[in-house]
Amino acid sequence: MAMLLPTITERDTFTSQSTDLEPDIEWKNTTIKQIEALLRPAVDEAKAQRDRGLGIYPLDDATREKICKEYDRTIEGIRRLAQEQLMHALEQERQTRRWAAGGPLDVGWNETLAREQLGILDGIKRKGSVQQHDLSVVQHSVDDQNRDTTDGPSRKRKEAENRLKEAEARRRDDEIRRKEQESRRKEQEVNMKEEETRRKEKYVKRREEELRRREEDLVRREQEAILKGQDEDFLKQQEEMFRRAAEERKRQDSMGSTSDISRPTAGRSHASVPPSNPWPIPKSSSTASSSSWTSSASGWSSSGRSNGSAYTQTSKPSYAPSTPTATSSHTASTPSPSMKPPPQGRSTGGSTPTQKQKQEEVKQKEAEAKRREAEAKRKEEEKRLEAEAKWKVAEAKRKEEEARRVAEEARRKEEEARRIAQEAKRMAEEERRKEEERKRKEAENRLKEAEARRRDDEIRRKEQESRRKEQEVSMKEEETRRKEEDIKRREEELRRREEDLVRREQEAILKGQDEDFLEQQEEMFRRRLATVLLRDRHTHHSIITDSQ
């Protein structure tokens, strides 16, 4: 602690006209130590305030110099106050010794006031409102029975005590405000964590909604696969009907082959004429079955170069062939100019280009749907990035507001420090002015003591309130930890759902591979059927040639 008062030496002893009334060096040094002990909290508070101003915030040289000057002015005011208290204590001791020696007192130091002040101090001491070291200034006297104080120095000492109590109350108020600010900061952190929790919950809900949509899409695909299986069953029924019709026509051709041989001038045989369909295909049948029947019928009138390529079309319009095989099928199914047109009412290969156009349109629609889906995904990603950018901008604005608030708080504290320094200066001026108002201030001192007790009660109440707020903050932190654990649990559940979704998607992919395998088997069956029909047709031609 900085020395507020200089150490008394031997040459500083003889300051009074009467050496018998002047206190000795030991008494003066003891009084100086007591005054410094009384003013030590004020000095510590000034140092703490200076350290807070210099250490918490990054300051420039001008601000640092201003804070140091404010500290120097505050310390100088405290030194002046200590000097005044020392002078009052010396004067009081001189007047006490003069009164004990039977000499006349100075103006304002009469015996009645001294005894009255002594009674007040004794009453305060009995009540325990003032500590023992606070009364040490008046304990040095020549005679214990005649020991007394005067109202002037006692008033100064009481006012100094009141100022110290006020400084202590301000320090406690600052501590309470700091705790309240810490509590508000923790509440803000809790609110931020709750906001983060709500954002994660929204993200989880969005992921669950996406998972639900994927599950619905998977169910829809399964239903489509079931419908495709029903279409394949219908196609098998149509192929069975076609096979029976082909066998029936073969028998009819075998029975009528003799009449065909007796007409050598005929431009073509009955074998080259496509048989009429004994079981007409209903108009409501699928496009794939109609196309298969038309291609099969046109194969009877085509040359041997087709090699059964008319049966390479699949039952699904979306997988219609666009390869040269389909082109050769179309060429083979178209009758040459040297051949006679088929009878009216029979199906020919003329409908194949229309079917191909429909298939191309279906392909285009599928491509358009895929493109739209990709566009929708891209837009969704753009929206997500835009929302994330907006959130980052809002976070930057919030941080900027927080920095502005911190700077405003620093300026407010600086103004508060300046105000405290001005208040100390004003109090020093007021101290000199109150010298002429000692009688009125005695009653005010009693009121101030009651006010100090009330402030102590208020400070204790605020401390209890601060502890209660700290408990609330602890409860909120516990709630935040619980919410974070709940969020982790939800994220784990979401991860399990995503793994289940991936597994389902893989199963769907495997199902799609099974559908491709089924289509391959169907294609092989059609080719095998076309090969058998072609072999039968060649056998029939060889029989006719041998007969000729």
Phi, psi and omega per residue, in radians:
M1 nan 2.430 3.105
A2 -1.198 2.516 3.132
M3 -1.262 2.042 3.128
L4 -1.431 -0.558 -3.103
L5 -2.220 2.498 3.118
P6 -1.262 2.696 3.103
T7 -1.269 2.361 -3.100
I8 -1.368 2.225 3.082
T9 -1.830 -3.137 -3.088
E10 -1.173 -0.604 -3.121
R11 -1.311 -0.288 3.099
D12 -1.478 0.027 -3.040
T13 -1.361 -0.743 -3.021
F14 -1.546 1.255 3.085
T15 -1.772 -0.209 -3.130
S16 -1.820 2.802 3.133
Q17 -1.213 -0.583 3.138
S18 -1.833 2.058 -3.114
T19 -1.256 -0.380 3.131
D20 -1.254 -0.506 -3.118
L21 -1.557 -0.157 -3.096
E22 -1.439 2.249 3.098
P23 -1.128 2.722 -3.126
D24 -1.437 3.120 -3.076
I25 -1.165 -0.721 -3.118
E26 -1.066 -0.745 3.130
W27 -1.117 -0.740 -3.136
K28 -1.125 -0.781 3.135
N29 -1.130 -0.676 3.089
T30 -1.113 -0.727 3.109
T31 -1.127 -0.704 3.103
I32 -1.067 -0.769 3.126
K33 -1.098 -0.675 3.126
Q34 -1.165 -0.736 3.125
I35 -1.129 -0.745 3.104
E36 -1.118 -0.641 3.088
A37 -1.131 -0.641 3.106
L38 -1.181 -0.629 -3.081
L39 -1.635 0.003 -3.131
R40 -1.082 -0.713 3.096
P41 -1.034 -0.644 3.121
A42 -1.148 -0.711 3.106
V43 -1.145 -0.753 3.112
D44 -1.080 -0.698 3.113
E45 -1.115 -0.731 3.107
A46 -1.099 -0.728 3.112
K47 -1.134 -0.750 3.131
A48 -1.093 -0.704 3.114
Q49 -1.140 -0.697 3.089
R50 -1.127 -0.752 3.140
D51 -1.126 -0.683 3.088
R52 -1.107 -0.715 3.138
G53 -1.172 -0.564 -3.104
L54 -1.555 -0.442 -3.002
G55 -1.765 -0.516 -3.018
I56 -1.353 -0.815 -3.021
Y57 -1.914 2.510 3.026
P58 -1.219 2.140 -3.040
L59 -2.088 2.714 3.021
D60 -1.539 3.141 -3.070
D61 -1.172 -0.665 -3.110
A62 -1.126 -0.791 3.137
T63 -1.153 -0.706 3.111
R64 -1.086 -0.727 3.118
E65 -1.144 -0.651 3.111
K66 -1.111 -0.751 3.133
I67 -1.113 -0.711 3.126
C68 -1.138 -0.678 3.109
K69 -1.151 -0.698 3.081
E70 -1.071 -0.709 3.113
Y71 -1.119 -0.753 3.129
D72 -1.094 -0.709 3.120
R73 -1.133 -0.696 3.119
T74 -1.113 -0.787 3.122
I75 -1.105 -0.666 3.118
E76 -1.113 -0.717 3.081
G77 -1.090 -0.705 3.112
I78 -1.144 -0.670 3.095
R79 -1.093 -0.742 3.109
R80 -1.079 -0.724 3.107
L81 -1.092 -0.722 3.109
A82 -1.128 -0.687 3.116
Q83 -1.116 -0.703 3.114
E84 -1.137 -0.719 3.110
Q85 -1.124 -0.670 3.103
L86 -1.125 -0.740 3.133
M87 -1.120 -0.697 3.106
H88 -1.135 -0.711 3.135
A89 -1.131 -0.717 3.103
L90 -1.100 -0.781 -3.137
E91 -1.128 -0.688 3.107
Q92 -1.101 -0.745 3.131
E93 -1.131 -0.685 3.108
R94 -1.109 -0.795 -3.137
Q95 -1.136 -0.616 3.116
T96 -1.139 -0.769 3.129
R97 -1.168 -0.646 3.097
R98 -1.135 -0.736 3.130
W99 -1.144 -0.652 3.112
A100 -1.200 -0.535 3.121
A101 -1.414 -0.103 3.120
G102 1.526 0.236 3.129
G103 -1.492 2.908 3.121
P104 -1.305 2.540 3.116
L105 -1.553 2.767 3.085
D106 -1.299 3.041 -3.138
V107 -1.144 2.281 -3.139
G108 1.566 -0.039 -3.119
W109 -2.104 0.837 -3.113
N110 -1.388 2.897 -3.030
E111 -1.193 -0.646 -3.103
T112 -1.091 -0.814 3.131
L113 -1.128 -0.630 3.138
A114 -1.130 -0.798 -3.140
R115 -1.134 -0.713 3.125
E116 -1.081 -0.761 3.125
Q117 -1.131 -0.636 3.109
L118 -1.122 -0.705 3.097
G119 -1.103 -0.709 3.115
I120 -1.090 -0.788 -3.119
L121 -1.155 -0.668 3.103
D122 -1.128 -0.684 3.093
G123 -1.112 -0.727 3.108
I124 -1.120 -0.696 3.140
K125 -1.121 -0.702 3.117
R126 -1.141 -0.602 3.137
K127 -1.328 -0.268 3.111
G128 1.450 0.277 -3.126
S129 -1.353 -0.458 -3.121
V130 -2.119 2.395 -3.120
Q131 -1.313 2.966 -3.056
Q132 -1.158 -0.654 -3.098
H133 -1.265 -0.279 3.070
D134 -1.261 -0.434 -3.115
L135 -1.718 0.109 -3.070
S136 -1.214 -0.310 -3.116
V137 -1.189 -0.505 -3.074
V138 -1.821 0.217 -3.081
Q139 -1.621 -0.062 -3.129
H140 -1.745 1.851 3.118
S141 -2.503 2.915 -3.127
V142 -1.339 -0.757 -3.100
D143 -2.140 2.215 -3.113
D144 -1.135 -0.594 -3.132
Q145 -1.267 -0.580 -3.124
N146 -1.660 0.167 -3.126
R147 -1.169 2.305 -3.074
D148 -2.700 2.920 3.085
T149 -2.237 2.925 3.093
T150 -1.966 2.841 -3.038
D151 -1.283 -0.546 -3.096
G152 -1.138 -1.051 3.117
P153 -1.088 -0.646 3.114
S154 -1.113 -0.700 3.097
R155 -1.083 -0.733 3.106
K156 -1.075 -0.761 -3.124
R157 -1.129 -0.726 3.125
K158 -1.126 -0.721 3.117
E159 -1.120 -0.671 3.074
A160 -1.094 -0.732 3.096
E161 -1.088 -0.726 3.121
N162 -1.114 -0.690 3.106
R163 -1.125 -0.700 3.095
L164 -1.108 -0.712 3.102
K165 -1.124 -0.687 3.094
E166 -1.123 -0.710 3.085
A167 -1.084 -0.722 3.096
E168 -1.119 -0.688 3.105
A169 -1.131 -0.705 3.094
R170 -1.119 -0.687 3.107
R171 -1.085 -0.737 3.111
R172 -1.154 -0.668 3.088
D173 -1.086 -0.724 3.094
D174 -1.089 -0.716 3.114
E175 -1.115 -0.702 3.109
I176 -1.149 -0.742 3.098
R177 -1.093 -0.682 3.105
R178 -1.100 -0.731 3.110
K179 -1.137 -0.674 3.095
E180 -1.125 -0.721 3.081
Q181 -1.096 -0.720 3.086
E182 -1.094 -0.682 3.103
S183 -1.125 -0.754 3.100
R184 -1.117 -0.667 3.108
R185 -1.105 -0.736 3.104
K186 -1.132 -0.664 3.084
E187 -1.103 -0.697 3.083
Q188 -1.104 -0.718 3.086
E189 -1.089 -0.704 3.104
V190 -1.104 -0.733 3.118
N191 -1.106 -0.705 3.098
M192 -1.100 -0.720 3.104
K193 -1.139 -0.679 3.083
E194 -1.121 -0.687 3.089
E195 -1.110 -0.718 3.076
E196 -1.102 -0.654 3.098
T197 -1.129 -0.778 3.107
R198 -1.097 -0.665 3.129
R199 -1.141 -0.713 3.096
K200 -1.142 -0.653 3.097
E201 -1.116 -0.709 3.072
K202 -1.075 -0.715 3.116
Y203 -1.112 -0.717 3.120
V204 -1.118 -0.740 3.111
K205 -1.092 -0.723 3.115
R206 -1.104 -0.701 3.096
R207 -1.154 -0.685 3.095
E208 -1.118 -0.693 3.091
E209 -1.105 -0.730 3.103
E210 -1.123 -0.698 3.094
L211 -1.107 -0.695 3.120
R212 -1.127 -0.722 3.096
R213 -1.098 -0.688 3.113
R214 -1.137 -0.690 3.096
E215 -1.111 -0.722 3.079
E216 -1.091 -0.697 3.097
D217 -1.104 -0.688 3.110
L218 -1.130 -0.732 3.092
V219 -1.090 -0.719 3.117
R220 -1.094 -0.703 3.111
R221 -1.126 -0.696 3.104
E222 -1.100 -0.717 3.093
Q223 -1.109 -0.710 3.087
E224 -1.095 -0.680 3.101
A225 -1.101 -0.686 3.102
I226 -1.112 -0.753 3.103
L227 -1.106 -0.664 3.091
K228 -1.111 -0.675 3.082
G229 -1.093 -0.667 3.071
Q230 -1.131 -0.706 3.082
D231 -1.092 -0.649 3.113
E232 -1.155 -0.676 3.085
D233 -1.087 -0.740 3.101
F234 -1.100 -0.679 3.119
L235 -1.122 -0.698 3.100
K236 -1.090 -0.695 3.103
Q237 -1.085 -0.749 3.126
Q238 -1.125 -0.695 3.107
E239 -1.139 -0.669 3.092
E240 -1.105 -0.721 3.081
M241 -1.092 -0.715 3.125
F242 -1.127 -0.723 3.129
R243 -1.077 -0.755 3.113
R244 -1.099 -0.713 3.117
A245 -1.109 -0.686 3.125
A246 -1.122 -0.741 3.111
E247 -1.107 -0.704 3.118
E248 -1.096 -0.739 3.137
R249 -1.171 -0.605 3.090
K250 -1.098 -0.754 3.111
R251 -1.115 -0.717 3.116
Q252 -1.124 -0.680 3.102
D253 -1.153 -0.657 3.112
S254 -1.140 -0.671 3.135
M255 -1.228 -0.586 -3.108
G256 -1.739 0.310 -3.093
S257 -1.260 -0.492 -3.109
T258 -1.148 -0.762 3.119
S259 -1.173 -0.526 3.107
D260 -1.236 -0.633 -3.128
I261 -1.228 -0.574 -3.108
S262 -1.246 -0.119 3.111
R263 -2.046 1.403 -3.096
P264 -1.261 -0.326 -3.098
T265 -1.399 -0.049 -3.118
A266 -1.160 2.400 -3.111
G267 -1.187 -0.355 -3.139
R268 -2.769 2.814 3.140
S269 -1.649 2.968 3.097
H270 -1.164 -0.384 3.135
A271 -1.152 -0.467 3.135
S272 -1.499 -0.082 3.136
V273 -1.623 2.218 3.133
P274 -1.160 2.381 -3.123
P275 -1.210 2.614 3.069
S276 -1.279 2.642 -3.078
N277 -1.477 1.910 3.135
P278 -1.227 -0.406 3.106
W279 -2.065 1.677 -3.113
P280 -1.122 2.426 -3.137
I281 -1.356 2.279 3.136
P282 -1.154 2.665 -3.116
K283 -1.184 -0.385 -3.083
S284 -1.468 0.016 -3.132
S285 -1.238 2.924 -3.072
S286 -1.231 2.799 -3.132
T287 -1.168 -0.587 -3.122
A288 -1.138 -0.756 -3.123
S289 -1.175 -0.678 3.095
S290 -1.110 -0.720 3.132
S291 -1.145 -0.707 3.127
S292 -1.093 -0.730 3.132
W293 -1.156 -0.742 -3.140
T294 -1.114 -0.746 3.140
S295 -1.147 -0.649 3.140
S296 -1.173 -0.711 3.136
A297 -1.166 -0.647 -3.132
S298 -1.260 -0.375 3.112
G299 -1.144 -0.421 3.124
W300 -1.214 -0.511 -3.101
S301 -1.737 0.023 -3.140
S302 -1.586 2.937 3.115
S303 -1.399 3.076 -3.106
G304 -1.270 -0.080 -3.126
R305 -1.363 -0.212 -3.113
S306 -1.175 -0.581 3.109
N307 0.942 0.639 3.087
G308 1.245 0.385 -3.114
S309 -1.266 -0.204 3.106
A310 -1.221 -0.242 -3.109
Y311 -1.743 0.242 3.140
T312 -1.473 -0.084 3.131
Q313 -1.339 2.469 -3.116
T314 -1.623 2.966 -3.099
S315 -1.351 -0.279 -3.119
K316 -1.719 2.260 3.124
P317 -1.152 -0.491 -3.091
S318 -1.235 -0.274 3.133
Y319 -1.985 0.558 3.121
A320 -1.133 2.444 -3.065
P321 -1.237 2.434 3.035
S322 -2.122 0.375 -3.088
T323 -1.613 3.016 3.065
P324 -1.045 -0.365 3.093
T325 -1.083 -0.748 3.095
A326 -1.138 -0.611 3.121
T327 -1.152 -0.742 3.098
S328 -1.150 -0.612 3.091
S329 -1.095 -0.735 3.123
H330 -1.155 -0.653 3.124
T331 -1.192 -0.701 -3.128
A332 -1.236 -0.531 -3.109
S333 -1.393 -0.208 3.130
T334 -1.539 2.185 -3.106
P335 -1.217 2.518 3.123
S336 -1.333 2.840 -3.140
P337 -1.147 -0.437 -3.114
S338 -1.352 -0.220 -3.121
M339 -1.623 2.631 3.130
K340 -1.336 2.556 3.090
P341 -1.147 2.589 -3.139
P342 -1.210 2.812 3.136
P343 -1.087 2.662 -3.121
Q344 -1.158 2.428 -3.124
G345 1.703 -0.260 3.103
R346 -1.550 2.546 -3.114
S347 -1.368 2.367 3.118
T348 -2.108 -3.129 3.133
G349 -1.456 0.172 -3.107
G350 -1.217 -0.304 -3.112
S351 -1.516 -0.026 -3.107
T352 -1.131 -0.782 3.109
P353 -1.021 -0.679 3.116
T354 -1.107 -0.722 3.096
Q355 -1.099 -0.707 3.108
K356 -1.132 -0.681 3.097
Q357 -1.090 -0.728 3.105
K358 -1.091 -0.739 3.115
Q359 -1.106 -0.720 3.094
E360 -1.094 -0.708 3.102
E361 -1.099 -0.694 3.105
V362 -1.099 -0.746 3.104
K363 -1.075 -0.757 3.127
Q364 -1.090 -0.722 3.114
K365 -1.107 -0.722 3.088
E366 -1.099 -0.746 3.096
A367 -1.094 -0.713 3.118
E368 -1.113 -0.678 3.114
A369 -1.138 -0.725 3.092
K370 -1.108 -0.717 3.138
R371 -1.110 -0.749 3.114
R372 -1.101 -0.678 3.109
E373 -1.115 -0.741 3.083
A374 -1.107 -0.691 3.113
E375 -1.116 -0.698 3.115
A376 -1.123 -0.718 3.096
K377 -1.107 -0.710 3.135
R378 -1.118 -0.757 3.116
K379 -1.103 -0.690 3.115
E380 -1.103 -0.706 3.090
E381 -1.132 -0.693 3.094
E382 -1.100 -0.728 3.109
K383 -1.098 -0.704 3.126
R384 -1.110 -0.774 3.114
L385 -1.113 -0.666 3.125
E386 -1.148 -0.736 3.105
A387 -1.115 -0.686 3.104
E388 -1.135 -0.685 3.098
A389 -1.123 -0.731 3.098
K390 -1.073 -0.708 3.130
W391 -1.118 -0.695 3.120
K392 -1.133 -0.697 3.108
V393 -1.102 -0.754 3.118
A394 -1.104 -0.677 3.114
E395 -1.138 -0.694 3.093
A396 -1.118 -0.718 3.092
K397 -1.096 -0.701 3.133
R398 -1.108 -0.737 3.113
K399 -1.132 -0.667 3.102
E400 -1.115 -0.733 3.083
E401 -1.091 -0.677 3.114
E402 -1.121 -0.739 3.102
A403 -1.117 -0.691 3.107
R404 -1.126 -0.686 3.129
R405 -1.144 -0.695 3.107
V406 -1.108 -0.741 3.103
A407 -1.106 -0.701 3.105
E408 -1.117 -0.672 3.097
E409 -1.134 -0.674 3.100
A410 -1.123 -0.748 3.100
R411 -1.113 -0.668 3.130
R412 -1.133 -0.722 3.109
K413 -1.136 -0.657 3.096
E414 -1.110 -0.750 3.076
E415 -1.096 -0.649 3.115
E416 -1.141 -0.702 3.099
A417 -1.130 -0.731 3.107
R418 -1.113 -0.695 3.127
R419 -1.143 -0.679 3.115
I420 -1.119 -0.716 3.117
A421 -1.114 -0.748 3.101
Q422 -1.119 -0.630 3.102
E423 -1.140 -0.678 3.095
A424 -1.118 -0.720 3.106
K425 -1.111 -0.746 3.138
R426 -1.127 -0.655 3.110
M427 -1.134 -0.625 3.080
A428 -1.125 -0.708 3.087
E429 -1.149 -0.700 3.130
E430 -1.144 -0.550 3.120
E431 -1.094 -0.722 3.104
R432 -1.207 -0.609 -3.137
R433 -1.262 -0.524 -3.096
K434 -1.315 -0.070 3.104
E435 -1.052 -0.611 -3.138
E436 -1.488 -0.021 -3.075
E437 -2.113 0.657 -2.994
R438 -1.196 -0.620 -3.112
K439 -1.150 -0.775 3.136
R440 -1.178 -0.583 -3.109
K441 -1.262 -0.359 3.114
E442 -1.109 -0.768 3.080
A443 -1.171 -0.660 3.122
E444 -1.143 -0.573 3.102
N445 -1.110 -0.711 3.091
R446 -1.094 -0.718 3.086
L447 -1.123 -0.651 3.124
K448 -1.155 -0.618 3.083
E449 -1.100 -0.749 3.070
A450 -1.092 -0.701 3.107
E451 -1.126 -0.645 3.097
A452 -1.118 -0.732 3.080
R453 -1.088 -0.715 3.103
R454 -1.101 -0.685 3.107
R455 -1.155 -0.657 3.068
D456 -1.047 -0.758 3.080
D457 -1.080 -0.730 3.126
E458 -1.126 -0.687 3.111
I459 -1.133 -0.751 3.088
R460 -1.083 -0.701 3.103
R461 -1.104 -0.726 3.111
K462 -1.140 -0.660 3.089
E463 -1.110 -0.722 3.072
Q464 -1.092 -0.722 3.096
E465 -1.095 -0.693 3.105
S466 -1.113 -0.747 3.087
R467 -1.096 -0.682 3.102
R468 -1.099 -0.731 3.109
K469 -1.124 -0.660 3.089
E470 -1.109 -0.683 3.073
Q471 -1.107 -0.714 3.093
E472 -1.094 -0.717 3.098
V473 -1.089 -0.709 3.096
S474 -1.086 -0.729 3.101
M475 -1.101 -0.725 3.114
K476 -1.136 -0.677 3.084
E477 -1.104 -0.699 3.083
E478 -1.094 -0.732 3.089
E479 -1.090 -0.679 3.116
T480 -1.125 -0.759 3.093
R481 -1.075 -0.689 3.118
R482 -1.112 -0.733 3.107
K483 -1.120 -0.664 3.105
E484 -1.115 -0.700 3.081
E485 -1.117 -0.681 3.084
D486 -1.101 -0.686 3.112
I487 -1.120 -0.744 3.110
K488 -1.073 -0.707 3.123
R489 -1.108 -0.734 3.109
R490 -1.136 -0.670 3.102
E491 -1.124 -0.676 3.096
E492 -1.110 -0.741 3.097
E493 -1.100 -0.713 3.098
L494 -1.105 -0.688 3.111
R495 -1.105 -0.711 3.091
R496 -1.106 -0.698 3.103
R497 -1.107 -0.699 3.118
E498 -1.130 -0.701 3.086
E499 -1.100 -0.702 3.092
D500 -1.110 -0.679 3.108
L501 -1.119 -0.747 3.106
V502 -1.076 -0.712 3.112
R503 -1.100 -0.732 3.113
R504 -1.120 -0.696 3.112
E505 -1.116 -0.688 3.077
Q506 -1.104 -0.709 3.082
E507 -1.096 -0.678 3.093
A508 -1.101 -0.692 3.111
I509 -1.107 -0.727 3.096
L510 -1.105 -0.675 3.075
K511 -1.100 -0.692 3.082
G512 -1.083 -0.681 3.077
Q513 -1.115 -0.671 3.083
D514 -1.096 -0.675 3.093
E515 -1.116 -0.697 3.081
D516 -1.094 -0.712 3.114
F517 -1.106 -0.684 3.109
L518 -1.116 -0.690 3.097
E519 -1.134 -0.690 3.084
Q520 -1.080 -0.768 3.110
Q521 -1.076 -0.694 3.111
E522 -1.118 -0.706 3.119
E523 -1.118 -0.737 3.100
M524 -1.101 -0.682 3.134
F525 -1.129 -0.723 3.135
R526 -1.147 -0.729 3.109
R527 -1.115 -0.718 3.115
R528 -1.097 -0.722 3.113
L529 -1.121 -0.711 3.107
A530 -1.125 -0.667 3.112
T531 -1.115 -0.747 3.121
V532 -1.094 -0.771 3.125
L533 -1.120 -0.685 3.120
L534 -1.150 -0.684 3.107
R535 -1.119 -0.739 3.107
D536 -1.093 -0.680 -3.135
R537 -1.168 -0.690 3.090
H538 -1.142 -0.685 3.098
T539 -1.090 -0.722 3.118
H540 -1.120 -0.699 3.102
H541 -1.147 -0.682 3.133
S542 -1.150 -0.630 3.099
I543 -1.123 -0.745 3.137
I544 -1.132 -0.695 3.141
T545 -1.131 -0.744 3.107
D546 -1.113 -0.630 3.124
S547 -1.166 -0.661 3.118
Q548 -1.200 nan nan
